[in-house]
């Protein structure tokens, strides 16, 4: 079977909703033992039961990735059961605002999750991957790291940092048998999008959804399963010659919007 993850252990942060959930389910389907790191532990427990009911292997862990001690403890526990083969740094938060109306508190919140959270997971997992002389890391960036998007100052900054961390890790650990890439999605139809529209555009959800979908030249938003499919390829042995790359999956957003 191509793209098999049989006998591999994968950590997926934010793996109980949206893109992260799609990745968790697909990786488990392909044979991986999936460890979901989630702030919402109840949601993680629920999704783990669904994965197990479908014949997959999954585990839930209550973790705030912004807290290094929590991340270190959980990763150490997972590593006691065998090699950590895959780390997917998916967890992240969004923010709407430009440089002069983004508050310090909002800026710090974005940094603590999107940047420090990614660093914390890298910092915790890399020593184990170095020791076993193998490993795959996939970070979740965004098209916002490559093009200017209105009112996404702090979010864009944080995703630019994710791309930079990806390149740095790929360079520093290539001789340790560790690959590191990132994915840059455009808009993806997740529960977050639906909640955002309900909160900010009550009564106009359908109209605004269509407007947002139309910003992708392909004419629609991506589905989480499409992002998960790319994640599976990049984390599989079939992608063994790929490292240090950022993969836009954007319906033409970066190159065709002019």
HELIX and SHEET records of a PDB file:
HELIX    1   1 UNK A   18  UNK A   29  1                                  12    
HELIX    2   2 UNK A   41  UNK A   53  1                                  13    
HELIX    3   3 UNK A   68  UNK A   79  1                                  12    
HELIX    4   4 UNK A  104  UNK A  110  1                                   7    
HELIX    5   5 UNK A  111  UNK A  115  3                                   5    
HELIX    6   6 UNK A  116  UNK A  132  1                                  17    
HELIX    7   7 UNK A  143  UNK A  145  5                                   3    
HELIX    8   8 UNK A  153  UNK A  172  1                                  20    
HELIX    9   9 UNK A  174  UNK A  176  5                                   3    
HELIX   10  10 UNK A  191  UNK A  200  1                                  10    
HELIX   11  11 UNK A  205  UNK A  213  1                                   9    
HELIX   12  12 UNK A  224  UNK A  235  1                                  12    
HELIX   13  13 UNK A  237  UNK A  239  5                                   3    
HELIX   14  14 UNK A  253  UNK A  256  1                                   4    
SHEET    1   A 7 UNK A  57  UNK A  62  0                                        
SHEET    2   A 7 UNK A  33  UNK A  38  1                                        
SHEET    3   A 7 UNK A   9  UNK A  13  1                                        
SHEET    4   A 7 UNK A  86  UNK A  89  1                                        
SHEET    5   A 7 UNK A 135  UNK A 140  1                                        
SHEET    6   A 7 UNK A 178  UNK A 185  1                                        
SHEET    7   A 7 UNK A 246  UNK A 249  1                                        
SHEET    1   B 2 UNK A 188  UNK A 189  0                                        
SHEET    2   B 2 UNK A 222  UNK A 223  1                                        
END                                                                             
